[in-house]
Amino acid sequence: MTMPASLGHNGGPPFEDGDDPAGWRLWCWRRAHRRAWRAPPREVALRRLARAEVLGMTYRDYALEILERGRHP
């Protein structure tokens, strides 16, 4: 028999003793990774592609630089 959820409980599954929370961290990381690499609007992608070509980089490398540093190279 399960106890009713207390105030503020999100209704998710309880963590049992011995459960590895790495599953949760992995899920969060995959979600963040998917959101970070979501396709930008066409104009932004074309501008990034042009800038990457000027710098001699691939689009993916240029986008990775933006994601890692939080600013344009």
Predicted model as a PDB file, atoms N, CA, C, CB and O in Angstrom, pLDDT in the B-factor column:
MODEL        1                                                                  
ATOM      1  N   MET A   1       0.835  -1.171   0.000  1.00 55.00           N  
ATOM      2  CA  MET A   1       0.000   0.000   0.000  1.00 55.00           C  
ATOM      3  C   MET A   1       0.885   1.243   0.000  1.00 55.00           C  
ATOM      4  CB  MET A   1      -0.953  -0.007   1.209  1.00 55.00           C  
ATOM      5  O   MET A   1       1.841   1.335   0.771  1.00 55.00           O  
ATOM      6  N   THR A   2       0.568   2.172  -0.849  1.00 63.00           N  
ATOM      7  CA  THR A   2       1.374   3.385  -0.924  1.00 63.00           C  
ATOM      8  C   THR A   2       0.722   4.506  -0.129  1.00 63.00           C  
ATOM      9  CB  THR A   2       1.574   3.812  -2.384  1.00 63.00           C  
ATOM     10  O   THR A   2      -0.496   4.555   0.043  1.00 63.00           O  
ATOM     11  N   MET A   3       1.564   5.391   0.341  1.00 66.00           N  
ATOM     12  CA  MET A   3       1.076   6.543   1.097  1.00 66.00           C  
ATOM     13  C   MET A   3       0.668   7.632   0.108  1.00 66.00           C  
ATOM     14  CB  MET A   3       2.164   7.071   2.097  1.00 66.00           C  
ATOM     15  O   MET A   3       1.273   7.747  -0.958  1.00 66.00           O  
ATOM     16  N   PRO A   4      -0.339   8.427   0.437  1.00 67.00           N  
ATOM     17  CA  PRO A   4      -0.706   9.533  -0.447  1.00 67.00           C  
ATOM     18  C   PRO A   4       0.426  10.558  -0.504  1.00 67.00           C  
ATOM     19  CB  PRO A   4      -2.017  10.202   0.030  1.00 67.00           C  
ATOM     20  O   PRO A   4       1.157  10.755   0.466  1.00 67.00           O  
ATOM     21  N   ALA A   5       0.549  11.190  -1.637  1.00 63.00           N  
ATOM     22  CA  ALA A   5       1.612  12.178  -1.833  1.00 63.00           C  
ATOM     23  C   ALA A   5       1.389  13.366  -0.914  1.00 63.00           C  
ATOM     24  CB  ALA A   5       1.671  12.640  -3.306  1.00 63.00           C  
ATOM     25  O   ALA A   5       0.260  13.814  -0.713  1.00 63.00           O  
ATOM     26  N   SER A   6       2.479  13.865  -0.364  1.00 68.00           N  
ATOM     27  CA  SER A   6       2.388  15.013   0.534  1.00 68.00           C  
ATOM     28  C   SER A   6       2.331  16.313  -0.277  1.00 68.00           C  
ATOM     29  CB  SER A   6       3.591  15.036   1.514  1.00 68.00           C  
ATOM     30  O   SER A   6       2.538  16.317  -1.490  1.00 68.00           O  
ATOM     31  N   LEU A   7       2.050  17.393   0.413  1.00 67.00           N  
ATOM     32  CA  LEU A   7       1.969  18.701  -0.218  1.00 67.00           C  
ATOM     33  C   LEU A   7       3.297  19.039  -0.892  1.00 67.00           C  
ATOM     34  CB  LEU A   7       1.595  19.781   0.817  1.00 67.00           C  
ATOM     35  O   LEU A   7       4.356  18.922  -0.277  1.00 67.00           O  
ATOM     36  N   GLY A   8       3.240  19.452  -2.141  1.00 63.00           N  
ATOM     37  CA  GLY A   8       4.449  19.807  -2.877  1.00 63.00           C  
ATOM     38  C   GLY A   8       5.065  18.650  -3.646  1.00 63.00           C  
ATOM     39  O   GLY A   8       6.051  18.844  -4.356  1.00 63.00           O  
ATOM     40  N   HIS A   9       4.518  17.473  -3.524  1.00 63.00           N  
ATOM     41  CA  HIS A   9       5.053  16.317  -4.234  1.00 63.00           C  
ATOM     42  C   HIS A   9       4.634  16.412  -5.697  1.00 63.00           C  
ATOM     43  CB  HIS A   9       4.560  14.981  -3.594  1.00 63.00           C  
ATOM     44  O   HIS A   9       3.494  16.772  -5.990  1.00 63.00           O  
ATOM     45  N   ASN A  10       5.542  16.091  -6.617  1.00 64.00           N  
ATOM     46  CA  ASN A  10       5.232  16.223  -8.038  1.00 64.00           C  
ATOM     47  C   ASN A  10       4.528  15.012  -8.632  1.00 64.00           C  
ATOM     48  CB  ASN A  10       6.486  16.477  -8.797  1.00 64.00           C  
ATOM     49  O   ASN A  10       4.189  15.020  -9.815  1.00 64.00           O  
ATOM     50  N   GLY A  11       4.306  13.989  -7.851  1.00 63.00           N  
ATOM     51  CA  GLY A  11       3.596  12.817  -8.343  1.00 63.00           C  
ATOM     52  C   GLY A  11       4.462  11.858  -9.133  1.00 63.00           C  
ATOM     53  O   GLY A  11       3.952  10.887  -9.694  1.00 63.00           O  
ATOM     54  N   GLY A  12       5.768  12.109  -9.191  1.00 62.00           N  
ATOM     55  CA  GLY A  12       6.670  11.223  -9.920  1.00 62.00           C  
ATOM     56  C   GLY A  12       6.962   9.962  -9.129  1.00 62.00           C  
ATOM     57  O   GLY A  12       6.532   9.831  -7.983  1.00 62.00           O  
ATOM     58  N   PRO A  13       7.695   9.027  -9.738  1.00 60.00           N  
ATOM     59  CA  PRO A  13       7.993   7.780  -9.039  1.00 60.00           C  
ATOM     60  C   PRO A  13       8.965   8.041  -7.882  1.00 60.00           C  
ATOM     61  CB  PRO A  13       8.583   6.735 -10.019  1.00 60.00           C  
ATOM     62  O   PRO A  13       9.864   8.873  -8.011  1.00 60.00           O  
ATOM     63  N   PRO A  14       8.797   7.352  -6.774  1.00 60.00           N  
ATOM     64  CA  PRO A  14       9.712   7.545  -5.648  1.00 60.00           C  
ATOM     65  C   PRO A  14      11.053   6.873  -5.940  1.00 60.00           C  
ATOM     66  CB  PRO A  14       9.100   6.981  -4.342  1.00 60.00           C  
ATOM     67  O   PRO A  14      11.107   5.865  -6.643  1.00 60.00           O  
ATOM     68  N   PHE A  15      12.110   7.425  -5.408  1.00 59.00           N  
ATOM     69  CA  PHE A  15      13.425   6.791  -5.520  1.00 59.00           C  
ATOM     70  C   PHE A  15      13.530   5.753  -4.415  1.00 59.00           C  
ATOM     71  CB  PHE A  15      14.590   7.847  -5.425  1.00 59.00           C  
ATOM     72  O   PHE A  15      13.392   6.074  -3.235  1.00 59.00           O  
ATOM     73  N   GLU A  16      13.770   4.539  -4.793  1.00 62.00           N  
ATOM     74  CA  GLU A  16      13.930   3.455  -3.828  1.00 62.00           C  
ATOM     75  C   GLU A  16      15.395   3.363  -3.450  1.00 62.00           C  
ATOM     76  CB  GLU A  16      13.417   2.102  -4.401  1.00 62.00           C  
ATOM     77  O   GLU A  16      16.263   3.838  -4.182  1.00 62.00           O  
ATOM     78  N   ASP A  17      15.668   2.758  -2.318  1.00 56.00           N  
ATOM     79  CA  ASP A  17      17.055   2.538  -1.909  1.00 56.00           C  
ATOM     80  C   ASP A  17      17.754   1.696  -2.961  1.00 56.00           C  
ATOM     81  CB  ASP A  17      17.129   1.851  -0.517  1.00 56.00           C  
ATOM     82  O   ASP A  17      17.229   0.676  -3.407  1.00 56.00           O  
ATOM     83  N   GLY A  18      18.928   2.126  -3.348  1.00 58.00           N  
ATOM     84  CA  GLY A  18      19.695   1.386  -4.338  1.00 58.00           C  
ATOM     85  C   GLY A  18      19.437   1.830  -5.762  1.00 58.00           C  
ATOM     86  O   GLY A  18      20.148   1.395  -6.668  1.00 58.00           O  
ATOM     87  N   ASP A  19      18.432   2.690  -6.001  1.00 60.00           N  
ATOM     88  CA  ASP A  19      18.203   3.190  -7.355  1.00 60.00           C  
ATOM     89  C   ASP A  19      19.354   4.102  -7.753  1.00 60.00           C  
ATOM     90  CB  ASP A  19      16.847   3.943  -7.452  1.00 60.00           C  
ATOM     91  O   ASP A  19      19.878   4.857  -6.935  1.00 60.00           O  
ATOM     92  N   ASP A  20      19.726   4.021  -8.984  1.00 60.00           N  
ATOM     93  CA  ASP A  20      20.807   4.873  -9.480  1.00 60.00           C  
ATOM     94  C   ASP A  20      20.202   6.141 -10.065  1.00 60.00           C  
ATOM     95  CB  ASP A  20      21.671   4.128 -10.544  1.00 60.00           C  
ATOM     96  O   ASP A  20      19.502   6.069 -11.076  1.00 60.00           O  
ATOM     97  N   PRO A  21      20.450   7.304  -9.460  1.00 62.00           N  
ATOM     98  CA  PRO A  21      19.895   8.535 -10.013  1.00 62.00           C  
ATOM     99  C   PRO A  21      20.567   8.953 -11.315  1.00 62.00           C  
ATOM    100  CB  PRO A  21      20.016   9.646  -9.006  1.00 62.00           C  
ATOM    101  O   PRO A  21      20.171   9.954 -11.914  1.00 62.00           O  
ATOM    102  N   ALA A  22      21.586   8.200 -11.770  1.00 71.00           N  
ATOM    103  CA  ALA A  22      22.231   8.534 -13.035  1.00 71.00           C  
ATOM    104  C   ALA A  22      21.231   8.438 -14.173  1.00 71.00           C  
ATOM    105  CB  ALA A  22      23.431   7.612 -13.297  1.00 71.00           C  
ATOM    106  O   ALA A  22      21.385   9.118 -15.187  1.00 71.00           O  
ATOM    107  N   GLY A  23      20.225   7.620 -14.026  1.00 76.00           N  
ATOM    108  CA  GLY A  23      19.193   7.537 -15.049  1.00 76.00           C  
ATOM    109  C   GLY A  23      18.497   8.878 -15.206  1.00 76.00           C  
ATOM    110  O   GLY A  23      18.225   9.319 -16.323  1.00 76.00           O  
ATOM    111  N   TRP A  24      18.210   9.520 -14.089  1.00 77.00           N  
ATOM    112  CA  TRP A  24      17.584  10.847 -14.121  1.00 77.00           C  
ATOM    113  C   TRP A  24      18.537  11.875 -14.717  1.00 77.00           C  
ATOM    114  CB  TRP A  24      17.156  11.280 -12.705  1.00 77.00           C  
ATOM    115  O   TRP A  24      18.128  12.681 -15.553  1.00 77.00           O  
ATOM    116  N   ARG A  25      19.793  11.861 -14.304  1.00 75.00           N  
ATOM    117  CA  ARG A  25      20.777  12.816 -14.839  1.00 75.00           C  
ATOM    118  C   ARG A  25      20.967  12.609 -16.338  1.00 75.00           C  
ATOM    119  CB  ARG A  25      22.133  12.669 -14.108  1.00 75.00           C  
ATOM    120  O   ARG A  25      21.082  13.575 -17.092  1.00 75.00           O  
ATOM    121  N   LEU A  26      20.999  11.363 -16.766  1.00 78.00           N  
ATOM    122  CA  LEU A  26      21.146  11.068 -18.186  1.00 78.00           C  
ATOM    123  C   LEU A  26      19.954  11.589 -18.972  1.00 78.00           C  
ATOM    124  CB  LEU A  26      21.307   9.566 -18.407  1.00 78.00           C  
ATOM    125  O   LEU A  26      20.118  12.160 -20.050  1.00 78.00           O  
ATOM    126  N   TRP A  27      18.751  11.394 -18.431  1.00 81.00           N  
ATOM    127  CA  TRP A  27      17.553  11.902 -19.097  1.00 81.00           C  
ATOM    128  C   TRP A  27      17.615  13.428 -19.216  1.00 81.00           C  
ATOM    129  CB  TRP A  27      16.284  11.473 -18.328  1.00 81.00           C  
ATOM    130  O   TRP A  27      17.302  13.976 -20.273  1.00 81.00           O  
ATOM    131  N   CYS A  28      18.012  14.112 -18.149  1.00 83.00           N  
ATOM    132  CA  CYS A  28      18.119  15.581 -18.172  1.00 83.00           C  
ATOM    133  C   CYS A  28      19.157  16.031 -19.192  1.00 83.00           C  
ATOM    134  CB  CYS A  28      18.487  16.123 -16.772  1.00 83.00           C  
ATOM    135  O   CYS A  28      18.934  16.994 -19.926  1.00 83.00           O  
ATOM    136  N   TRP A  29      20.306  15.327 -19.241  1.00 83.00           N  
ATOM    137  CA  TRP A  29      21.347  15.698 -20.180  1.00 83.00           C  
ATOM    138  C   TRP A  29      20.871  15.514 -21.617  1.00 83.00           C  
ATOM    139  CB  TRP A  29      22.608  14.876 -19.927  1.00 83.00           C  
ATOM    140  O   TRP A  29      21.101  16.380 -22.461  1.00 83.00           O  
ATOM    141  N   ARG A  30      20.216  14.405 -21.897  1.00 86.00           N  
ATOM    142  CA  ARG A  30      19.725  14.168 -23.264  1.00 86.00           C  
ATOM    143  C   ARG A  30      18.711  15.225 -23.676  1.00 86.00           C  
ATOM    144  CB  ARG A  30      19.097  12.772 -23.374  1.00 86.00           C  
ATOM    145  O   ARG A  30      18.720  15.692 -24.815  1.00 86.00           O  
ATOM    146  N   ARG A  31      17.842  15.598 -22.755  1.00 90.00           N  
ATOM    147  CA  ARG A  31      16.849  16.623 -23.057  1.00 90.00           C  
ATOM    148  C   ARG A  31      17.517  17.969 -23.335  1.00 90.00           C  
ATOM    149  CB  ARG A  31      15.854  16.756 -21.899  1.00 90.00           C  
ATOM    150  O   ARG A  31      17.148  18.661 -24.284  1.00 90.00           O  
ATOM    151  N   ALA A  32      18.500  18.341 -22.509  1.00 88.00           N  
ATOM    152  CA  ALA A  32      19.210  19.602 -22.710  1.00 88.00           C  
ATOM    153  C   ALA A  32      19.997  19.578 -24.018  1.00 88.00           C  
ATOM    154  CB  ALA A  32      20.152  19.882 -21.528  1.00 88.00           C  
ATOM    155  O   ALA A  32      20.043  20.578 -24.735  1.00 88.00           O  
ATOM    156  N   HIS A  33      20.611  18.446 -24.327  1.00 86.00           N  
ATOM    157  CA  HIS A  33      21.373  18.311 -25.570  1.00 86.00           C  
ATOM    158  C   HIS A  33      20.456  18.469 -26.775  1.00 86.00           C  
ATOM    159  CB  HIS A  33      22.092  16.951 -25.623  1.00 86.00           C  
ATOM    160  O   HIS A  33      20.797  19.162 -27.733  1.00 86.00           O  
ATOM    161  N   ARG A  34      19.306  17.832 -26.726  1.00 89.00           N  
ATOM    162  CA  ARG A  34      18.341  17.931 -27.829  1.00 89.00           C  
ATOM    163  C   ARG A  34      17.871  19.374 -28.007  1.00 89.00           C  
ATOM    164  CB  ARG A  34      17.130  17.004 -27.576  1.00 89.00           C  
ATOM    165  O   ARG A  34      17.755  19.855 -29.135  1.00 89.00           O  
ATOM    166  N   ARG A  35      17.603  20.059 -26.910  1.00 89.00           N  
ATOM    167  CA  ARG A  35      17.133  21.444 -26.985  1.00 89.00           C  
ATOM    168  C   ARG A  35      18.237  22.376 -27.490  1.00 89.00           C  
ATOM    169  CB  ARG A  35      16.637  21.914 -25.607  1.00 89.00           C  
ATOM    170  O   ARG A  35      17.958  23.322 -28.227  1.00 89.00           O  
ATOM    171  N   ALA A  36      19.487  22.115 -27.100  1.00 84.00           N  
ATOM    172  CA  ALA A  36      20.591  22.974 -27.518  1.00 84.00           C  
ATOM    173  C   ALA A  36      20.854  22.856 -29.017  1.00 84.00           C  
ATOM    174  CB  ALA A  36      21.855  22.625 -26.737  1.00 84.00           C  
ATOM    175  O   ALA A  36      21.186  23.845 -29.670  1.00 84.00           O  
ATOM    176  N   TRP A  37      20.707  21.644 -29.564  1.00 84.00           N  
ATOM    177  CA  TRP A  37      20.992  21.432 -30.980  1.00 84.00           C  
ATOM    178  C   TRP A  37      19.744  21.540 -31.853  1.00 84.00           C  
ATOM    179  CB  TRP A  37      21.631  20.079 -31.177  1.00 84.00           C  
ATOM    180  O   TRP A  37      19.772  21.156 -33.022  1.00 84.00           O  
ATOM    181  N   ARG A  38      18.656  22.058 -31.298  1.00 89.00           N  
ATOM    182  CA  ARG A  38      17.450  22.271 -32.102  1.00 89.00           C  
ATOM    183  C   ARG A  38      17.781  23.242 -33.238  1.00 89.00           C  
ATOM    184  CB  ARG A  38      16.273  22.821 -31.222  1.00 89.00           C  
ATOM    185  O   ARG A  38      18.563  24.175 -33.055  1.00 89.00           O  
ATOM    186  N   ALA A  39      17.194  23.022 -34.388  1.00 88.00           N  
ATOM    187  CA  ALA A  39      17.480  23.859 -35.551  1.00 88.00           C  
ATOM    188  C   ALA A  39      17.014  25.302 -35.310  1.00 88.00           C  
ATOM    189  CB  ALA A  39      16.797  23.279 -36.809  1.00 88.00           C  
ATOM    190  O   ALA A  39      15.865  25.533 -34.935  1.00 88.00           O  
ATOM    191  N   PRO A  40      17.918  26.273 -35.528  1.00 89.00           N  
ATOM    192  CA  PRO A  40      17.527  27.669 -35.355  1.00 89.00           C  
ATOM    193  C   PRO A  40      16.704  28.143 -36.554  1.00 89.00           C  
ATOM    194  CB  PRO A  40      18.772  28.561 -35.170  1.00 89.00           C  
ATOM    195  O   PRO A  40      16.591  27.421 -37.544  1.00 89.00           O  
ATOM    196  N   PRO A  41      16.135  29.335 -36.480  1.00 93.00           N  
ATOM    197  CA  PRO A  41      15.427  29.871 -37.638  1.00 93.00           C  
ATOM    198  C   PRO A  41      16.356  29.961 -38.853  1.00 93.00           C  
ATOM    199  CB  PRO A  41      14.843  31.256 -37.312  1.00 93.00           C  
ATOM    200  O   PRO A  41      17.575  30.050 -38.706  1.00 93.00           O  
ATOM    201  N   ARG A  42      15.778  29.936 -40.030  1.00 95.00           N  
ATOM    202  CA  ARG A  42      16.545  29.907 -41.279  1.00 95.00           C  
ATOM    203  C   ARG A  42      17.543  31.054 -41.374  1.00 95.00           C  
ATOM    204  CB  ARG A  42      15.603  29.955 -42.466  1.00 95.00           C  
ATOM    205  O   ARG A  42      18.693  30.835 -41.757  1.00 95.00           O  
ATOM    206  N   GLU A  43      17.129  32.263 -41.035  1.00 96.00           N  
ATOM    207  CA  GLU A  43      18.007  33.432 -41.149  1.00 96.00           C  
ATOM    208  C   GLU A  43      19.223  33.295 -40.239  1.00 96.00           C  
ATOM    209  CB  GLU A  43      17.237  34.716 -40.808  1.00 96.00           C  
ATOM    210  O   GLU A  43      20.338  33.641 -40.628  1.00 96.00           O  
ATOM    211  N   VAL A  44      19.007  32.794 -39.038  1.00 92.00           N  
ATOM    212  CA  VAL A  44      20.106  32.610 -38.080  1.00 92.00           C  
ATOM    213  C   VAL A  44      21.073  31.555 -38.593  1.00 92.00           C  
ATOM    214  CB  VAL A  44      19.564  32.209 -36.687  1.00 92.00           C  
ATOM    215  O   VAL A  44      22.289  31.734 -38.521  1.00 92.00           O  
ATOM    216  N   ALA A  45      20.535  30.454 -39.111  1.00 93.00           N  
ATOM    217  CA  ALA A  45      21.386  29.386 -39.627  1.00 93.00           C  
ATOM    218  C   ALA A  45      22.219  29.871 -40.811  1.00 93.00           C  
ATOM    219  CB  ALA A  45      20.535  28.181 -40.039  1.00 93.00           C  
ATOM    220  O   ALA A  45      23.402  29.544 -40.908  1.00 93.00           O  
ATOM    221  N   LEU A  46      21.618  30.643 -41.706  1.00 95.00           N  
ATOM    222  CA  LEU A  46      22.373  31.153 -42.857  1.00 95.00           C  
ATOM    223  C   LEU A  46      23.462  32.131 -42.424  1.00 95.00           C  
ATOM    224  CB  LEU A  46      21.428  31.836 -43.852  1.00 95.00           C  
ATOM    225  O   LEU A  46      24.563  32.125 -42.974  1.00 95.00           O  
ATOM    226  N   ARG A  47      23.152  32.970 -41.435  1.00 95.00           N  
ATOM    227  CA  ARG A  47      24.149  33.918 -40.930  1.00 95.00           C  
ATOM    228  C   ARG A  47      25.309  33.174 -40.269  1.00 95.00           C  
ATOM    229  CB  ARG A  47      23.505  34.901 -39.928  1.00 95.00           C  
ATOM    230  O   ARG A  47      26.472  33.524 -40.469  1.00 95.00           O  
ATOM    231  N   ARG A  48      24.989  32.155 -39.487  1.00 92.00           N  
ATOM    232  CA  ARG A  48      26.043  31.360 -38.844  1.00 92.00           C  
ATOM    233  C   ARG A  48      26.878  30.612 -39.877  1.00 92.00           C  
ATOM    234  CB  ARG A  48      25.431  30.366 -37.847  1.00 92.00           C  
ATOM    235  O   ARG A  48      28.098  30.517 -39.738  1.00 92.00           O  
ATOM    236  N   LEU A  49      26.232  30.081 -40.908  1.00 95.00           N  
ATOM    237  CA  LEU A  49      26.946  29.362 -41.953  1.00 95.00           C  
ATOM    238  C   LEU A  49      27.914  30.287 -42.684  1.00 95.00           C  
ATOM    239  CB  LEU A  49      25.960  28.739 -42.940  1.00 95.00           C  
ATOM    240  O   LEU A  49      29.056  29.911 -42.947  1.00 95.00           O  
ATOM    241  N   ALA A  50      27.463  31.489 -43.012  1.00 96.00           N  
ATOM    242  CA  ALA A  50      28.332  32.444 -43.698  1.00 96.00           C  
ATOM    243  C   ALA A  50      29.521  32.813 -42.822  1.00 96.00           C  
ATOM    244  CB  ALA A  50      27.548  33.705 -44.086  1.00 96.00           C  
ATOM    245  O   ALA A  50      30.650  32.878 -43.308  1.00 96.00           O  
ATOM    246  N   ARG A  51      29.283  33.054 -41.548  1.00 95.00           N  
ATOM    247  CA  ARG A  51      30.357  33.424 -40.627  1.00 95.00           C  
ATOM    248  C   ARG A  51      31.333  32.253 -40.443  1.00 95.00           C  
ATOM    249  CB  ARG A  51      29.772  33.859 -39.260  1.00 95.00           C  
ATOM    250  O   ARG A  51      32.544  32.458 -40.375  1.00 95.00           O  
ATOM    251  N   ALA A  52      30.806  31.037 -40.363  1.00 95.00           N  
ATOM    252  CA  ALA A  52      31.661  29.859 -40.217  1.00 95.00           C  
ATOM    253  C   ALA A  52      32.561  29.686 -41.438  1.00 95.00           C  
ATOM    254  CB  ALA A  52      30.807  28.600 -40.006  1.00 95.00           C  
ATOM    255  O   ALA A  52      33.735  29.343 -41.300  1.00 95.00           O  
ATOM    256  N   GLU A  53      32.021  29.920 -42.621  1.00 96.00           N  
ATOM    257  CA  GLU A  53      32.834  29.797 -43.839  1.00 96.00           C  
ATOM    258  C   GLU A  53      33.943  30.837 -43.861  1.00 96.00           C  
ATOM    259  CB  GLU A  53      31.956  29.942 -45.090  1.00 96.00           C  
ATOM    260  O   GLU A  53      35.062  30.535 -44.277  1.00 96.00           O  
ATOM    261  N   VAL A  54      33.652  32.058 -43.420  1.00 96.00           N  
ATOM    262  CA  VAL A  54      34.677  33.106 -43.365  1.00 96.00           C  
ATOM    263  C   VAL A  54      35.804  32.696 -42.420  1.00 96.00           C  
ATOM    264  CB  VAL A  54      34.060  34.452 -42.911  1.00 96.00           C  
ATOM    265  O   VAL A  54      36.976  32.947 -42.697  1.00 96.00           O  
ATOM    266  N   LEU A  55      35.448  32.075 -41.318  1.00 94.00           N  
ATOM    267  CA  LEU A  55      36.442  31.648 -40.330  1.00 94.00           C  
ATOM    268  C   LEU A  55      37.102  30.319 -40.674  1.00 94.00           C  
ATOM    269  CB  LEU A  55      35.799  31.544 -38.977  1.00 94.00           C  
ATOM    270  O   LEU A  55      38.030  29.893 -39.986  1.00 94.00           O  
ATOM    271  N   GLY A  56      36.633  29.662 -41.733  1.00 96.00           N  
ATOM    272  CA  GLY A  56      37.206  28.375 -42.135  1.00 96.00           C  
ATOM    273  C   GLY A  56      36.760  27.220 -41.251  1.00 96.00           C  
ATOM    274  O   GLY A  56      37.489  26.244 -41.079  1.00 96.00           O  
ATOM    275  N   MET A  57      35.565  27.334 -40.694  1.00 95.00           N  
ATOM    276  CA  MET A  57      35.030  26.299 -39.806  1.00 95.00           C  
ATOM    277  C   MET A  57      33.797  25.674 -40.448  1.00 95.00           C  
ATOM    278  CB  MET A  57      34.682  26.887 -38.405  1.00 95.00           C  
ATOM    279  O   MET A  57      33.215  26.233 -41.378  1.00 95.00           O  
ATOM    280  N   THR A  58      33.408  24.514 -39.942  1.00 95.00           N  
ATOM    281  CA  THR A  58      32.139  23.940 -40.358  1.00 95.00           C  
ATOM    282  C   THR A  58      31.032  24.592 -39.537  1.00 95.00           C  
ATOM    283  CB  THR A  58      32.132  22.386 -40.187  1.00 95.00           C  
ATOM    284  O   THR A  58      31.287  25.193 -38.493  1.00 95.00           O  
ATOM    285  N   TYR A  59      29.807  24.465 -40.024  1.00 93.00           N  
ATOM    286  CA  TYR A  59      28.676  25.031 -39.291  1.00 93.00           C  
ATOM    287  C   TYR A  59      28.568  24.407 -37.907  1.00 93.00           C  
ATOM    288  CB  TYR A  59      27.368  24.824 -40.071  1.00 93.00           C  
ATOM    289  O   TYR A  59      28.326  25.106 -36.923  1.00 93.00           O  
ATOM    290  N   ARG A  60      28.747  23.101 -37.830  1.00 91.00           N  
ATOM    291  CA  ARG A  60      28.625  22.405 -36.541  1.00 91.00           C  
ATOM    292  C   ARG A  60      29.690  22.875 -35.557  1.00 91.00           C  
ATOM    293  CB  ARG A  60      28.731  20.886 -36.739  1.00 91.00           C  
ATOM    294  O   ARG A  60      29.389  23.085 -34.382  1.00 91.00           O  
ATOM    295  N   ASP A  61      30.928  23.044 -36.015  1.00 92.00           N  
ATOM    296  CA  ASP A  61      31.982  23.538 -35.129  1.00 92.00           C  
ATOM    297  C   ASP A  61      31.681  24.957 -34.652  1.00 92.00           C  
ATOM    298  CB  ASP A  61      33.340  23.500 -35.842  1.00 92.00           C  
ATOM    299  O   ASP A  61      31.899  25.289 -33.486  1.00 92.00           O  
ATOM    300  N   TYR A  62      31.183  25.780 -35.552  1.00 93.00           N  
ATOM    301  CA  TYR A  62      30.841  27.156 -35.189  1.00 93.00           C  
ATOM    302  C   TYR A  62      29.709  27.182 -34.164  1.00 93.00           C  
ATOM    303  CB  TYR A  62      30.442  27.959 -36.441  1.00 93.00           C  
ATOM    304  O   TYR A  62      29.769  27.928 -33.186  1.00 93.00           O  
ATOM    305  N   ALA A  63      28.679  26.369 -34.390  1.00 90.00           N  
ATOM    306  CA  ALA A  63      27.563  26.303 -33.442  1.00 90.00           C  
ATOM    307  C   ALA A  63      28.032  25.773 -32.092  1.00 90.00           C  
ATOM    308  CB  ALA A  63      26.435  25.417 -33.996  1.00 90.00           C  
ATOM    309  O   ALA A  63      27.559  26.229 -31.052  1.00 90.00           O  
ATOM    310  N   LEU A  64      28.950  24.819 -32.097  1.00 89.00           N  
ATOM    311  CA  LEU A  64      29.493  24.284 -30.851  1.00 89.00           C  
ATOM    312  C   LEU A  64      30.250  25.362 -30.081  1.00 89.00           C  
ATOM    313  CB  LEU A  64      30.414  23.090 -31.137  1.00 89.00           C  
ATOM    314  O   LEU A  64      30.153  25.434 -28.856  1.00 89.00           O  
ATOM    315  N   GLU A  65      30.993  26.188 -30.783  1.00 90.00           N  
ATOM    316  CA  GLU A  65      31.695  27.301 -30.126  1.00 90.00           C  
ATOM    317  C   GLU A  65      30.703  28.240 -29.447  1.00 90.00           C  
ATOM    318  CB  GLU A  65      32.548  28.084 -31.148  1.00 90.00           C  
ATOM    319  O   GLU A  65      30.936  28.690 -28.325  1.00 90.00           O  
ATOM    320  N   ILE A  66      29.615  28.530 -30.117  1.00 89.00           N  
ATOM    321  CA  ILE A  66      28.586  29.400 -29.528  1.00 89.00           C  
ATOM    322  C   ILE A  66      28.006  28.751 -28.280  1.00 89.00           C  
ATOM    323  CB  ILE A  66      27.461  29.695 -30.552  1.00 89.00           C  
ATOM    324  O   ILE A  66      27.828  29.420 -27.262  1.00 89.00           O  
ATOM    325  N   LEU A  67      27.708  27.459 -28.346  1.00 86.00           N  
ATOM    326  CA  LEU A  67      27.134  26.766 -27.198  1.00 86.00           C  
ATOM    327  C   LEU A  67      28.111  26.668 -26.032  1.00 86.00           C  
ATOM    328  CB  LEU A  67      26.685  25.380 -27.605  1.00 86.00           C  
ATOM    329  O   LEU A  67      27.708  26.814 -24.878  1.00 86.00           O  
ATOM    330  N   GLU A  68      29.396  26.424 -26.315  1.00 87.00           N  
ATOM    331  CA  GLU A  68      30.385  26.268 -25.254  1.00 87.00           C  
ATOM    332  C   GLU A  68      30.703  27.590 -24.569  1.00 87.00           C  
ATOM    333  CB  GLU A  68      31.656  25.662 -25.812  1.00 87.00           C  
ATOM    334  O   GLU A  68      30.808  27.648 -23.344  1.00 87.00           O  
ATOM    335  N   ARG A  69      30.856  28.646 -25.350  1.00 86.00           N  
ATOM    336  CA  ARG A  69      31.330  29.912 -24.794  1.00 86.00           C  
ATOM    337  C   ARG A  69      30.218  30.901 -24.494  1.00 86.00           C  
ATOM    338  CB  ARG A  69      32.300  30.539 -25.734  1.00 86.00           C  
ATOM    339  O   ARG A  69      30.408  31.831 -23.710  1.00 86.00           O  
ATOM    340  N   GLY A  70      29.059  30.710 -25.111  1.00 80.00           N  
ATOM    341  CA  GLY A  70      27.960  31.627 -24.890  1.00 80.00           C  
ATOM    342  C   GLY A  70      28.096  32.918 -25.657  1.00 80.00           C  
ATOM    343  O   GLY A  70      27.356  33.872 -25.415  1.00 80.00           O  
ATOM    344  N   ARG A  71      29.038  32.957 -26.581  1.00 77.00           N  
ATOM    345  CA  ARG A  71      29.230  34.145 -27.418  1.00 77.00           C  
ATOM    346  C   ARG A  71      29.787  33.697 -28.770  1.00 77.00           C  
ATOM    347  CB  ARG A  71      30.192  35.183 -26.726  1.00 77.00           C  
ATOM    348  O   ARG A  71      30.237  32.561 -28.927  1.00 77.00           O  
ATOM    349  N   HIS A  72      29.750  34.596 -29.726  1.00 74.00           N  
ATOM    350  CA  HIS A  72      30.227  34.266 -31.075  1.00 74.00           C  
ATOM    351  C   HIS A  72      31.739  34.401 -31.131  1.00 74.00           C  
ATOM    352  CB  HIS A  72      29.563  35.179 -32.139  1.00 74.00           C  
ATOM    353  O   HIS A  72      32.294  35.334 -30.550  1.00 74.00           O  
ATOM    354  N   PRO A  73      32.426  33.479 -31.829  1.00 72.00           N  
ATOM    355  CA  PRO A  73      33.895  33.555 -31.946  1.00 72.00           C  
ATOM    356  C   PRO A  73      34.320  34.715 -32.828  1.00 72.00           C  
ATOM    357  CB  PRO A  73      34.459  32.244 -32.508  1.00 72.00           C  
ATOM    358  O   PRO A  73      35.514  34.927 -33.036  1.00 72.00           O  
TER     359      PRO A  73                                                      
ENDMDL                                                                          
END                                                                             
